[in-house]
């Protein structure tokens, strides 16, 4: 099984596709420059290990890496240069780590790792803080934990604030945790993690769900994708505890009859596994959210919840990633095919 992810350079029109091959235990990195004529490949490399969940850093991008996808396997936090060379690597040592998702925020030097379990029982998603990559490996980097029964499909950091959000999914239910990471100046010594609210349990029903989160003023946008039906829900929630302003459902699902007519060998279980083990990324620009669907990207007005635009994308599968860059959208499907959408 191959899982694809995408990361955008924070200041240059450059993206890197990260293709993780669970069977070969390797990852292919492909760099593209965004030009007036579209995406141009400018470099590639294959590295050992499974590199996942890339987030941009000032001098490269940070990934979470495992040599093999197994419970209790070592988890590494790695920085990869934009020339696709692994520049720095540290092992995050904990009693028992899960199958590993992570998120990194270069603005506040924070990271969230799913998930640190004791030898038995439930565990936490770890919130870590360090000004250096090596410092994340130290136990002193732990700011706190978010109790999880099962999976962490995604996390988000407030761009110009102190809040973080973690989506948790489980067979018995799911929700979004919103927390505040307060620094020494705010709490009088040490960095502390404080819980603010839980929300979206009626939108995210179980563990057959992935999605993305976006802070928007004093609201949070919750995008959830059913990994089997592949329909998408978008909810906007008040962070002051007043609940959902709206939850809308988008008909983004895969047309399996069309795929059968075309003779394409995608099947429901395969797509569900790719979505469930990867990330789903949507693009937030001003008051519009762009989300992926079957060979399409859809615009949702965040004030009204109405679909305001839709673009067909010439890919074969479900668009799992939509990234805003240089006035256009870069879309990628679960098969790793990239296309530029001029919205």
N, C-alpha and C positions, 0 to 999 in steps of 0.2 A: 504494500500500500504506500502511495506517495501523498504527502500533504504539502501544500504550497502556501507560502505567506509572502508578504510584500512590505517593504519598508522604504520610506521617502527620506531623502537627504533633507536636513532642516533648512538649508540655505541655497542649495543648488538644484537644478531640474534633473535630478538623478534618482532612479529607483533601483532597488535590488530585489530580485525574486529569490526566495529561499525555499528550495525544494528538498524536503526531508523524505528519504527512502527508508521505511521501517525495515524492509527485508534485507537490503544491502548494508544497512547501518551507516550510511553516508548521507551527506547533504550537498546538493549542487547549488552554487551561488552564481547568479547571472545578473550583471549590471547593465542598465539601459539608461541612455540619455534621452531626455524629452526634447525633441526638436520641432521645428515648424512642419516637418514632413512626418512626424510621428515618433515612435520609439525606435532608437538605434542601439543595438547591442554593442557594448564597449568593453566587455570583459567577462570571464567566467572562471570558475574553479570548483573542484570537488574536494571536500574535506571529510575526514573521518568523524563519525559520531552523528547524533541526531540533534540538529540545531533548530530551535523553535522560538516562536513569539518574539521576533526582532522589534526593537524600539530604537529610535535614533539617539545617538550621543553626539557631542560636539566634534569628536574626532573619529567617528565611525558609527557602528551600531552595536547594541548589546543584545545577545541571545542567551537562551537557556539551553544547555547541551547535556545530553546523556550518551554514554557509549552504547547503551542498549536499552530498549523500552521494557523495563522490568521493575516491579516493586522493589524498593530498597537499593536500586542502582545509584551510583554517584550522580550528583547534579552539579554541573559546572556553570558558572556565570562567565561569559566570554565577551570580549570586545573584538569586533572584526573591523579592520580598516576598510575604507571605501574602495581600496584597491583589492579587496577580497582576501586579505591575509589575516589569520587569527593573530591578534597583537598581544592579547593578555587573557589569562584564564585563571580562575580561582574556583576551588571546590567549596560548595556550601554544605558543611557537615552537620547533619542532624540525625537523630536516632533512626528514623525511617521516613524517607520521602516518597511521595506518590509518583504518578506518571507524568507530572511536571507540566505546569504552565507558569508563566511568569509575566510580569509587567515592570517596566522601568521608566522613571521620570527624571530626565537630566536636569530639569529646572530646580528641583528640590532635593536631588540626590537620594531618591526613595526607590524602593523596589518592593514588589509583592510576589511571593512564591507560593504556589499551590503544590503541595501541602505537606506540612510537617506532622506526621502521625507518631504517637508513641508505639511501643511494640504491640499494644492491644488497645482497642477503643478508638474513639474519635479524636481528631486533631484540629489544627488551625491552618489557615492561610497566614503565612508570616509576613508582617510588614517590617522592612529592614531599612536602615538609614546609614549612609556612609558617604564621605566626600571622595573616597577612592574605591576602585573596584576591589582591591584586596581587602578593604575593610568590611565589605559585605559578608565575608566568610567568618568573621568573628562573632561570637555570641553577644558581644556588647553592641552589635549593630541592630539587635532586635528591638523594635519600637513597641511591638505588641502583636496580638494574633486575632484573627477573625474566625470564630468557631464554624467549622464546616463538617457536615456529615459526609459529603461526597465531593462534587466537582466544582471548579471555579472556571467557567467558560471565558470570563473576561473581567478586566478591571479598568478603572479610569482615574486620572488625577485631574483635579481642578487646575486650570491653566494659570490663573492669577489668584489663587486662594489656598486654603489649608485642607480642603476636603478631598477624600478619596472614596471610591465606590467599588464594591466587589459583588459580582453576580454569583450566586450559589444555586446549584441545581442538584436535585436528588429525586429518587423514585417516589419519595413520600411528600414532595413539595419543594418549592423553590422561592427565592426572594432576592432582593438587592439590599445589601448592607451599605449604609453611608456613614462614614466616620470622619473625624477631624484629626489631623496630625499636627499637634501643637509643639512649637519649638521652645527653646529655653526661655526666650524673652516673654513668651505668653504664659508659661506655667511656673516660672521661677526656678528652673533647674531640671535639666534632662528633657528629652523629647518624649511626649506622651501621646497615646492613641485614645481618643474618646469616641464612643458610639453616639451617633446623632439620631438615626431612624432606620427602619426597615420598610420596604415598599415593594410593590409589583408582584405580590404573591398570587394575585388573581390572573395576572398576565402570563407569568412563567409557571407552568403547571407541574413539570417533572423534569427528569434528566435528559429527555429527548429534545434538548433545546440548547442553542448557542445564541450569541448575540453581541451587542456592543452597547456602550454607555457613553453619554456626553453630558457634561455639565453645561447649563445654559442659564445664566443669571442665578436666581434662587430656585431654579427648577432643574430636573434631570431628565434626559431623554433616554428611554429604555427601548432598545431594539431586540426583539426575540424572534428567532427563526426555528421553526419545527424541523428537526433534521430528517424526518420521514416525509411529511406532507410538503415541506419546503415553502409553506406560506409564512408571511412575515407580519408581526404586530409591532406597532410603534406606539409607545405610551409616553406622555409628558406628565411628570409628577412634581408637586410642590414639595420643596425640601423643608417647609415649615410644618409639615404634618397634615395638610389639608387634603391629601389624596391625589388621585389622578384628575387632571384637567380633561384629558381624553385618552382613549386607547382605540386606535384604528387598525383594521386588518387589511392587508394588501394581498391581492391574488398574484403572488410571485412564483407559485409552485411550478414544478417541472411538468411539461406535457409529455407523459410517457408514451402516449399513442403516437405522437409526432416522432419521438426518438425511434420507436419501433419501425415506423414507415421509412425512416432514413437509414435503418440498419445499424444504428450506433449501439455499442455494447455496454451502455451504462445501465446499472440496475439500482433499485431502490436501496438495497443494503449497502452497496459500495458507496453511493453518494452520502448516505447517512453516516457511515464510518468516516468519510473524508471531512464532512462538516463537523461531526462530533469530536474529532481529534485535532481539528485545525482551529483557525480563528475566523470570525466573520467581522469584516470591517466596513463601516459606513462613513460617508463623508458629510461633515457638518459645516455648512457655510452660511453665516448670518442666521436668518430665520428659516432656512431650508435644510432638510436632511435628504441626502441621496442614498438609497439602499439598493442592493442588488437583488436580482430575481433570475428567472429562467431566460437567459439570453437577453437580458434587459437591465437597465437601471431606472429607478423611479424616484421622483422628487415629491417630498411630503412637506407641506406648509406647517410649520410648528405652532402657528397660532390657531389654525382651523382644523388641522388633522386631515385636510383634503389633499388628494393627489393632484399636483399642478403640472407635471410634465413626465414624459416617459421616452426613453431612447432605446431602440433596439441595438444590441451589441452582437457583432458577428463572431460569437464563440460557440462552442458545442454544448457547454453545460450550464450549470448554475453559477451566476456571478456571486462569488463569496467576498470579494474585496472591491471597495470603491474608495479611491483616494483622490482628494482635490490637490492639484498641482498646476502652477503657471496658468491659471485661468481655465483649465480643462479638467476632466476626470480621467483617471487611469483605472480601468476595470480589469479584474482577473477572475477567471472561473476556477472551479474545483480541479480542472485538468491542467491548470497552470498557464492557460492562454491569456495573453495580455492584449488589450485594445485601448486606444484613446477615444474618449467620448467628448465632443465639443458641445458642452451644455449651454 
